[in-house]
Amino acid sequence: MRPAPFNTLPGDPLPTARAFWLRAEDGVRLRAAHWPAGGASGTVLLFPGRTEYLEKYAEVAAELNAAGLDVLALDWRGQGMSDRLQDNARPGHIGDFADYQRDVVELVVAAQELDLPRPWHLLAHSMGGTIGLAALGAGLPVQSVVFSAPMWGINLRRVPEALALALAGTLSRLGRGGHPAPRTGGEDSFVLLDPFHDNLLTHDGRRWGRLVAEAAAWPDISVGGASNDWLRAALLECRRLAALPPPALPALIALGDCERVVSAQAIRNRAAAWPGARLLELADCRHEPMMERDPVRSRFLDAAIAYFGAATTP
């Protein structure tokens, strides 16, 4: 595995992550990173959300390491330092969500080649929850699953799903499939556009400031709004997954009471239909429990670590 860059901001401690390149079977280059715990009792496969990148999860990985868990994550194709999928690298773009499963395959192969400690666990946020649910159906070799605000539906803000799907399809046929979809923020990173008081991700000013600093310092690894093709593919994948039976594996599913990015109702529907699933409702929480104020964040991470530990204990 060839080494890959891993960014830090001035004043950051030396990174403990070992970043490296992977190559998907269709030729797309992917960046992954391993945070070793030393004497770990298991490994967390971390599936990030749309727009995200490995550096964003350094704080989370450090806490999972402190709990005795290795962490392995990647930049999905089309974002972070992984290959972009069109000439205009700014919009978050994909043509078919099935392509993300190629990335999952490479991450699992890397975990096997690194002989990472077992059991393996899945921690999936937002779009990572869409990809993770599909991967579970394809036999992802994990023993426990934790979802953070999974994207099993999109909060379209009163726009009917059928209308959004039809509009995205029409724009794609008109040659605008790779352009940012309406109301998704254009080509710039939304953290550079949205004021803190009205952001959809977190109530934590320090962590929001960190996201702004990262977007300003590392423009090449950030992306802007979702493309029309991404939106169409995401809606179709959410519809497909909603029609499938739940996986046999139990799950812990976290949902904030201030959620405005993904569909809270879709999360509730899936949790209610999933035998053994536990819905963890978080007060004073926006879309990102792992980037929230310390009390909310700790409640989520403590619950996730305990859940992983219970799956590890015979």
Phi and psi in degrees as a GROMACS rama.xvg file:
@    title "Ramachandran Plot"
@    xaxis  label "Phi"
@    yaxis  label "Psi"
@TYPE xy
-77.6128  135.497  ARG-2
-61.3012  147.082  PRO-3
-124.657  158.458  ALA-4
-68.4513  155.225  PRO-5
-141.946  116.436  PHE-6
-77.9149  152.739  ASN-7
-137.475  156.164  THR-8
-94.1596  157.1  LEU-9
-53.9387  132.582  PRO-10
92.1843  -10.926  GLY-11
-68.8551  148.831  ASP-12
-67.4972  162.81  PRO-13
-59.1293  134.594  LEU-14
-68.1541  141.531  PRO-15
-92.961  -6.27357  THR-16
-76.1673  142.689  ALA-17
-106.05  107.828  ARG-18
-93.423  146.043  ALA-19
-154.903  163.756  PHE-20
-95.6784  143.089  TRP-21
-121.46  161.467  LEU-22
-129.631  115.8  ARG-23
-69.9902  161.86  ALA-24
-66.5656  -17.7556  GLU-25
-93.7786  10.0618  ASP-26
94.4648  -6.20092  GLY-27
-72.2902  129.459  VAL-28
-85.6459  133.164  ARG-29
-122.772  144.874  LEU-30
-102.557  132.683  ARG-31
-127.615  166.37  ALA-32
-147.937  145.012  ALA-33
-119.697  125.166  HIS-34
-106.055  106.066  TRP-35
-81.8956  142.227  PRO-36
-93.6776  -28.5697  ALA-37
80.0228  111.311  GLY-38
65.0032  33.8867  GLY-39
-68.2253  152.735  ALA-40
-102.466  11.4823  SER-41
165.343  179.276  GLY-42
-134.578  135.387  THR-43
-99.3499  121.901  VAL-44
-88.0682  112.949  LEU-45
-100.659  118.462  LEU-46
-104.019  105.735  PHE-47
-72.7781  174.641  PRO-48
-95.0924  -175.885  GLY-49
-64.3865  144.129  ARG-50
77.6995  -10.1494  THR-51
-85.3453  169.354  GLU-52
-150.019  161.2  TYR-53
-57.0951  -42.3692  LEU-54
-58.4791  -29.918  GLU-55
-61.668  -25.2969  LYS-56
-101.628  13.6544  TYR-57
-61.0533  -41.5489  ALA-58
-66.0406  -43.3396  GLU-59
-63.1493  -45.1176  VAL-60
-60.6711  -39.1333  ALA-61
-61.6571  -38.3165  ALA-62
-73.1425  -36.2324  GLU-63
-66.8555  -39.3329  LEU-64
-59.3579  -43.2057  ASN-65
-63.1167  -24.7051  ALA-66
-88.1168  5.76844  ALA-67
86.5589  27.0175  GLY-68
-122.298  127.608  LEU-69
-67.9999  157.984  ASP-70
-132.198  134.981  VAL-71
-130.739  126.772  LEU-72
-141.784  170.855  ALA-73
-147.96  162.367  LEU-74
-86.6175  120.643  ASP-75
-59.7381  151.542  TRP-76
-51.6358  138.494  ARG-77
91.8046  -1.87783  GLY-78
-151.457  172.616  GLN-79
59.9689  -138.878  GLY-80
-96.0481  2.14494  MET-81
-71.3483  161.143  SER-82
-56.8804  136.593  ASP-83
-77.1679  158.432  ARG-84
-108.758  5.74013  LEU-85
-155.3  166.762  GLN-86
-61.3264  -40.6859  ASP-87
-81.3463  104.442  ASN-88
-81.1598  -5.10561  ALA-89
-76.2294  -47.2289  ARG-90
-69.4878  148.309  PRO-91
-75.3243  119.135  GLY-92
-134.138  139.878  HIS-93
-155.459  150.063  ILE-94
-95.471  -29.0411  GLY-95
-152.697  126.403  ASP-96
-63.8349  -19.9568  PHE-97
-60.0943  -26.226  ALA-98
-64.8078  -28.7976  ASP-99
-63.9243  -25.5777  TYR-100
-67.6395  -24.8582  GLN-101
-63.495  -37.4461  ARG-102
-66.9912  -40.8009  ASP-103
-59.9387  -43.4604  VAL-104
-57.018  -45.014  VAL-105
-67.5749  -35.1732  GLU-106
-66.2688  -41.1074  LEU-107
-65.5841  -41.6722  VAL-108
-60.5299  -42.0577  VAL-109
-62.5508  -42.1228  ALA-110
-61.0992  -38.3848  ALA-111
-68.6104  -43.9981  GLN-112
-66.88  -33.2396  GLU-113
-80.1982  -7.35155  LEU-114
52.1624  51.003  ASP-115
-68.8105  147.29  LEU-116
-57.8944  139.503  PRO-117
-105.81  158.1  ARG-118
-76.3474  161.248  PRO-119
-97.652  146.592  TRP-120
-129.483  153.887  HIS-121
-108.755  129.777  LEU-122
-123.209  112.586  LEU-123
-127.332  129.44  ALA-124
-113.2  133.581  HIS-125
52.4885  -117.426  SER-126
-58.3108  -30.9668  MET-127
-59.9133  -27.0274  GLY-128
-72.0836  -33.1561  GLY-129
-64.3143  -50.5752  THR-130
-64.1499  -40.3558  ILE-131
-65.3881  -41.7702  GLY-132
-63.1934  -41.2941  LEU-133
-64.6594  -39.3653  ALA-134
-66.2771  -36.1773  ALA-135
-61.0844  -40.1954  LEU-136
-65.37  -24.2132  GLY-137
-93.4578  5.41956  ALA-138
95.3265  27.3458  GLY-139
-52.296  125.989  LEU-140
-82.4429  69.0957  PRO-141
-119.453  156.808  VAL-142
-101.292  -20.6438  GLN-143
-149.475  160.712  SER-144
-138.217  131.502  VAL-145
-127.521  128.258  VAL-146
-111.201  137.127  PHE-147
-113.442  111.045  SER-148
43.5179  56.7799  ALA-149
-65.2  141.723  PRO-150
-85.435  82.191  MET-151
-102.072  5.59295  TRP-152
-174.906  158.157  GLY-153
-110.628  137.962  ILE-154
-76.0989  99.4089  ASN-155
-89.9592  4.22115  LEU-156
55.978  57.8324  ARG-157
75.9756  0.251716  ARG-158
-81.5372  125.486  VAL-159
-59.8138  139.491  PRO-160
-57.3929  -42.1179  GLU-161
-60.8517  -37.7694  ALA-162
-68.1771  -44.2912  LEU-163
-61.2453  -40.8504  ALA-164
-66.0797  -43.3229  LEU-165
-65.445  -41.5658  ALA-166
-65.3398  -44.3044  LEU-167
-62.3471  -40.7047  ALA-168
-64.773  -41.0068  GLY-169
-64.4507  -45.6007  THR-170
-62.4801  -35.9929  LEU-171
-63.8093  -44.3818  SER-172
-66.3171  -24.2941  ARG-173
-86.3019  8.2149  LEU-174
86.6066  14.1579  GLY-175
-112.498  23.9003  ARG-176
-61.4894  -32.1501  GLY-177
-89.0033  -1.36633  GLY-178
-85.5189  154.429  HIS-179
-59.2001  135.385  PRO-180
-69.2996  152.075  ALA-181
-55.706  138.429  PRO-182
68.5043  21.8473  ARG-183
-109.525  4.11607  THR-184
107.13  3.25604  GLY-185
72.2805  -155.631  GLY-186
-92.6372  -10.7963  GLU-187
-91.0901  152.512  ASP-188
-60.834  130.631  SER-189
-63.9089  -23.9852  PHE-190
-69.4285  -19.6422  VAL-191
-87.8882  -8.83267  LEU-192
-108.374  -37.8417  LEU-193
-82.8558  135.872  ASP-194
-71.3134  150.181  PRO-195
-55.3786  -43.1063  PHE-196
-64.582  -19.7382  HIS-197
-117.462  13.6955  ASP-198
-73.1623  157.616  ASN-199
-96.8626  -1.69737  LEU-200
-99.1274  -46.1173  LEU-201
-153.259  152.322  THR-202
-90.7876  -3.58261  HIS-203
-89.8438  112.108  ASP-204
-65.1232  -37.5662  GLY-205
-65.9614  -45.9569  ARG-206
-69.8425  -34.9835  ARG-207
-62.5335  -43.6006  TRP-208
-59.6821  -36.2927  GLY-209
-63.3702  -43.5004  ARG-210
-62.2777  -40.4109  LEU-211
-63.8093  -44.2903  VAL-212
-63.0068  -40.2971  ALA-213
-65.3136  -43.6917  GLU-214
-63.4313  -36.6397  ALA-215
-72.5931  -37.4476  ALA-216
-80.7923  -30.4306  ALA-217
-126.553  62.9758  TRP-218
-61.5549  -26.3204  PRO-219
-70.9166  -18.2077  ASP-220
-104.84  -1.10795  ILE-221
-97.0217  158.77  SER-222
-130.811  164.222  VAL-223
-96.2647  -141.354  GLY-224
-66.331  163.497  GLY-225
-74.2541  141.504  ALA-226
-73.722  163.583  SER-227
-59.9096  -39.3325  ASN-228
-65.2757  -40.0799  ASP-229
-60.8534  -46.4342  TRP-230
-61.0691  -45.7037  LEU-231
-61.3867  -46.7405  ARG-232
-63.0944  -39.1427  ALA-233
-66.4708  -44.6187  ALA-234
-63.0439  -41.2416  LEU-235
-65.8393  -38.9308  LEU-236
-68.7241  -40.8724  GLU-237
-62.486  -39.5822  CYS-238
-65.1968  -42.03  ARG-239
-63.0278  -46.2626  ARG-240
-65.9354  -34.8628  LEU-241
-63.4599  -25.725  ALA-242
-86.6409  -7.19289  ALA-243
-90.5688  151.68  LEU-244
-67.8856  155.688  PRO-245
-68.1036  152.479  PRO-246
-61.9075  160.042  PRO-247
-72.6044  -21.3555  ALA-248
-77.9767  134.182  LEU-249
-65.2775  164.261  PRO-250
-148.435  150.429  ALA-251
-104.458  125.617  LEU-252
-124.495  118.176  ILE-253
-100.561  137.657  ALA-254
-140.607  125.505  LEU-255
-84.0723  151.936  GLY-256
-78.3276  -7.64814  ASP-257
-111.378  25.8438  CYS-258
-67.267  124.895  GLU-259
-134.94  9.61322  ARG-260
-102.43  -51.7948  VAL-261
-105.267  170.904  VAL-262
-81.0549  112.555  SER-263
-64.534  -35.0744  ALA-264
-66.3553  -38.4733  GLN-265
-63.1865  -37.3551  ALA-266
-65.5698  -45.7716  ILE-267
-62.6937  -40.837  ARG-268
-62.6707  -45.1496  ASN-269
-66.4629  -43.9423  ARG-270
-61.3819  -40.3917  ALA-271
-67.3411  -28.8716  ALA-272
-95.3445  4.61693  ALA-273
-109.202  102.318  TRP-274
-57.7076  130.539  PRO-275
87.4179  -7.45854  GLY-276
-76.9391  143.865  ALA-277
-120.074  124.737  ARG-278
-91.9952  117.773  LEU-279
-99.2658  107.199  LEU-280
-92.858  127.571  GLU-281
-112.133  119.106  LEU-282
-76.2779  149.59  ALA-283
56.5653  41.9307  ASP-284
-129.659  126.387  CYS-285
-87.0349  -146.659  ARG-286
-73.8966  -23.3162  HIS-287
-119.038  90.3825  GLU-288
-56.5707  -34.3106  PRO-289
-78.3257  -7.59103  MET-290
-116.819  12.3635  MET-291
-83.4211  -179.602  GLU-292
-57.7145  152.564  ARG-293
-52.6349  -44.9951  ASP-294
-61.1708  -42.1055  PRO-295
-69.3923  -46.346  VAL-296
-59.9752  -44.6793  ARG-297
-64.4175  -38.4356  SER-298
-61.417  -42.4474  ARG-299
-68.5018  -51.0992  PHE-300
-65.7263  -37.8655  LEU-301
-61.766  -42.1897  ASP-302
-65.5406  -40.7134  ALA-303
-65.0454  -45.9511  ALA-304
-63.8236  -40.672  ILE-305
-64.0626  -37.8547  ALA-306
-65.5514  -44.0948  TYR-307
-62.2532  -41.7349  PHE-308
-63.9133  -38.9749  GLY-309
-64.9132  -33.6116  ALA-310
-73.8254  -25.6374  ALA-311
-79.9308  -33.0782  THR-312
-71.5943  127.618  THR-313
